[in-house]
Amino acid sequence: MCDILNGGNCRNAFQDAFRIMYGLPSHIEALPPMPEDGGKWSALHSWVMPTSSFLEFVMFSRIFVDALDGLHVNSSNRTHCILANSTMEKQHCYCRVLELLVNVWAYHSARQMVYINPHSGAVEEQHSVEQRKGYMWAKYFNMTLLKSMDEDLAEAADDNYHPYETWLWPLTGEIYWQGIYEREREERYRQKWTRRERRERNYRTE
């Protein structure tokens, strides 16, 4: 539907962003397959998931959105939105891509996907993991890889090394990596010793 409404640009935007996100060369396929197996998909952000999975999805989507936004870095018109047909849509650029992003992430990260009938409450599994074997691009959705990518971006942001002036990633959530943890630990250690030395001085004075 996204492609139908946007003259195929939805597919192009996703593919280009995915290529930037993972640094894929032009000869490598960059559009994760989404088979038409008759099952249902999420739309209009109508989904729920466990907190741990949600945090992983947020990590993935932050990096993807940053790559998507980066498509316009060299554009003469930063306000241009290739997926907008109206002024209203331009104000919410890429919303159609992002509302479907959860499907791509859940499918290729081997999450169980179920549909809950809003009328009967019946639960039915969609796109079973067993049927996805041979179709999933699991290596790109591996949590260890995404965590490493997230930390690299966080380190760059912490060092104020922005790849371009309008870098979006630092504005989309928390910035945290091992270096920040170590710096905070050293600061707590320093404060601890400062308090200890102060107490010792007060004790000697008394």
N, C-alpha and C positions, 0 to 999 in steps of 0.2 A: 504493500500500500504506500509506503514511504516513497518508493521509486516511482510509482504511478503518479503520485501527486507532484513530484518534483522532477519529472522528465529524466529519470535515471540518475540524477545528481546525488541522491541519497546513497546509492551504491558507491559512486565515485568518491564522495566525501569520506565514507567509512573506510574504504580501501586506502585512500591517501593518508588518512590519519593513522591507521593501523601500521602502515609502512614507516611513517615518521616515528611512531611510538617505539617500534622495535628496531629501527634502523635497518630495515630490509632493503636489499638492492632491487633494482627495477625488474630483474628477471625472476624474482621469487614471488609466488602468488601471495597476495596480501588480503584476500577477502575470505574469511572463514565461511565454509559451506553451512547453509541452514536448510536441510532437506525438507521437502514438502511431503510429510508422511501422514497428513490428515489430522494431526494433533493440533491442540490449541496453543496459542502463544499469549504472553502478557501484552496488554496495550493500556495506554493512558495511565501508566504507573500503578496499575492495580495488582500489586503483589505484596507478599509478606515473606520473611525468611528469618532464620535464627540470627541472633545478634552477631555471633562469630562470622557467619557467612556475609552478613550485611557489611561488617567492617572490611572484609576482603573485597567485596564488590565496590565499596567506596574507594578503596585504594586503587583498584583497577580503573574505575570511571574517572577519578581525578587525573590520572596519567593520560587516559584516552582523550578527555576533554581538552587538556593542555595541548596535546598533539593536534587535535581538531582546530583549536584556536590558532595554532602555529601555522596552519595552511595559509593564513593571510599575512604572515610576517613580511613577505616581500611584495605584498599587494599595494598598489597605489591608493586603494580604497579600503581602509581598515573596517569601515562600517558595512561593507558589502556582505551579503549573506546569500550563498548559492542555493539555499533551501527555503527561500522566502518568496512568496508571491504577492504579499501585501505588506503595508506598513506595520500592522500588528504582528505579523509573523517575523518581521525583521527585528522586532523588539525581543523576540524569544527565539533567536537563531539556534538552529540545530535541535529544537525540541523534539522533532519527529525521530531524529536519529537516537537521541538519548532515551526516549521512552521505550525504544526497542533494544537498547544496549543490554539491558538486564537479561534478555533472552539469549543473546550471543554469549554472554558471560556464563550464565547458568548451564547452557547446553555444552559448551566446550570445557568447562571446569568440572564436568561430570556430576553436577548437582541433580538430585532427584527433583523432578518437576511434576507438580500435581495441579489439577483443576478442581476447584470447589464450586459446585453448582449453587448459585445464589438463591435458588428457590427450594431445592430439596436438601441442600447441605451435603450431598453425596460427593465423595472424593474419588477422583479418577487420575491415575498416573498418566502423564503425557511424555512422549519421546523417551521411552525407557533407556536407561544407561546401557543396557545390553544391546539394544538396537543401534546405539550411537557408535559402537566400536568400529573403528576404521574411518569414521567421519570426524571425530573430535580432534581439534588442534590443541591437545592438552598441554604441550610444552610451552605454549605462549600464555597459558592461564595458570601456570604453576605458581603456588603461593611463594615459594622460595625466590623465584625469579622476580615476581612483582615486588616483594619486600626489598630485594636488592635495588631494583629500579627506584623505588620510593625513597630509599636511604640516599641514593646518589643525588636525587633531586633535592632532598632535604639538606644535604651537605652543601650543595651549590647555593641554595637559598641562604643558609646560615652564614656562608662566606661572602654573601652579597655578590655572588657571581651569577648575573642574569644573562642568559643567552641573547635576550633582546629586551628592549625597554619596556614593552607591554607584556612581559612574561606573566601568564595567568596562574600557573600552578601554585605559587605561594599564597595566592588569594583564595584558594579553594578549600583550605582546611589546615590542620595542625602541621607544623614543621618540626620533625623530630628524627634524630639519628644518633648513633652511638657516641659521636663526639659531644653532642649536647648533654647526654647522660653523664659522660665522664667529667665534663666541665661543671655540671651541677653537683656531682659527687665531690669534686675537689673543693668547690665553694662551701659545701656543708662541712667538710673536714676542716677547712680553714676557720669557719665560724665556730666550730666545736672547740678548736684549740685556742681561739681568741677568748671565748668564754671561760675556758679552763685557766688560762693565764690571768684573766681578770680576777677570778675567784682566789687564785693563789696570792695575788698581790694584796687583795683585801684581807686575806687571812694573816699575812705577814704584818700588815699595818695594824691589825687588831692586837 
